[in-house]
């Protein structure tokens, strides 16, 4: 990295004061708003989070109200955001804060449900002024370019270990929250993955990668190979009821949530709907088949103890996985 750290901090914070986006968790900020936004922003884009955040605060304006809510209420408000373990952990975290009080250090935050190194640093620095650096994907990209680090990044843990020392040296200890937010904002809006806007960057004179003209090639991240699979789903309606599969409460993923039942194999007919989606490094092609109740594949689903008939008028009250909510609404409309 080029130049003085003190100059870098000043230039970055001056830019942030005028360039930061107007986001709801930045308006009259509170610890609760920071916690909720950081959980929602894990692996999710800001534009996607905005409407969820507003609705969440109307229903659960503080830790107490969230702690008192049922898990079904929490999941219903999270419906469509994906990675539902975040909602459950946020719910557990609210209960732990109501019962045991608020953590006062990054290490204490990391002892709470769903809080890893990044989330602990973000909450601690932004809401409590703790001088701990945030090392997320945007910040990793900024730091790797600043010091022209082309060492391949194998995992988020590997990146955290590599870039934390520089983050600790670079952070503004007087304004750690603003500094961390400025670093994340820089990565999200200027120092982007593809075609970074280097001419607009307030700290480009400090960047070794820009000086070498290789900023587009950094950081070097080793991607997991993509796996692909196909899933067949059942569409079975009788009178005004739809057959749905409910994941067990102790399931690793989607616990307690509803989806269309999965068929053992694809029948030899055309699907009524086919969609593809991605989960991490996995690509899933899902095909939905309308079958009569006496079809052997449908009968297997009917015998499953996890399937239930649900009145069409009551479907909106259920916690459905995001994609299935859209697909069911589309098929009912058709």
Order of alpha helices (4+ residues) and beta strands (2+ residues): alpha-alpha-alpha-alpha-alpha-alpha-alpha-alpha-alpha-alpha-alpha-alpha-beta-beta-beta-beta-beta-beta-alpha-beta-alpha
